[in-house]
């Protein structure tokens, strides 16, 4: 697993020119083996838009808007056209609700992410 993660990091850096700072395991599949094998903080999500199950742009938009709270990490899959089509309405709706969009590093803070630890949201209570 460590070798697979290393190859993936190298491929991402080759394409983007930047080493990935975090890891999102496919399907959110996590266990001790994954956390022990990575040098990255593991980013999961607290809002699953269910876009993998439902190809309805309106349903994806509604779910994202209804379920997101301050600090949420929202899961979207850009391999589905219906999800890509939902993004403008999701961003507009969230912006209208007072949300501001930041990177994972910004939401958790530079010192808030620890290698091998899982992070799902940064709620503001």
C-alpha positions, 0 to 999 in steps of 0.5 A, spaced: 500 500 500 505 504 501 508 503 494 501 504 491 501 511 495 508 513 493 506 512 485 500 515 486 503 521 489 509 521 484 504 521 478 500 527 481 506 531 482 508 529 475 502 532 472 500 538 476 507 540 478 505 540 486 506 534 491 499 532 494 498 535 501 493 530 503 489 523 501 482 521 500 482 514 499 477 511 494 470 510 497 473 513 503 475 506 505 479 506 511 483 502 516 489 502 520 493 499 514 491 505 510 493 510 516 500 507 517 502 507 510 501 514 508 505 520 510 499 525 509 493 527 513 486 523 510 481 527 508 474 524 508 467 528 508 461 529 512 456 531 506 455 525 501 451 528 495 449 521 493 451 523 486 454 516 485 447 513 486 443 519 483 444 522 476 439 527 478 442 534 478 437 537 482 437 532 487 445 533 488 444 540 488 438 539 494 442 534 498 449 539 498 445 545 500 440 541 505 446 537 508 452 542 508 454 546 515 459 551 516 466 547 516 463 541 512 467 537 507 462 536 501 463 530 496 462 530 489 464 526 483 466 530 477 466 524 473 458 525 473 456 530 468 450 531 472 454 533 478 458 538 474 452 541 472 450 541 479 456 545 481 454 552 479 447 552 483 451 549 489 456 554 489 451 560 488 446 557 493 451 556 498 454 563 497 447 566 498 447 562 505 453 565 507 458 560 505 465 562 503 469 556 500 476 555 502 482 549 501 482 543 505 489 546 508 485 553 510 479 550 513 483 545 518 489 550 519 496 548 517 497 545 524 490 542 524 492 536 519 496 530 522 499 525 517 495 518 518 489 522 521 482 522 518 479 529 518 471 529 516 469 536 517 471 543 521 465 545 524 464 551 527 460 551 533 
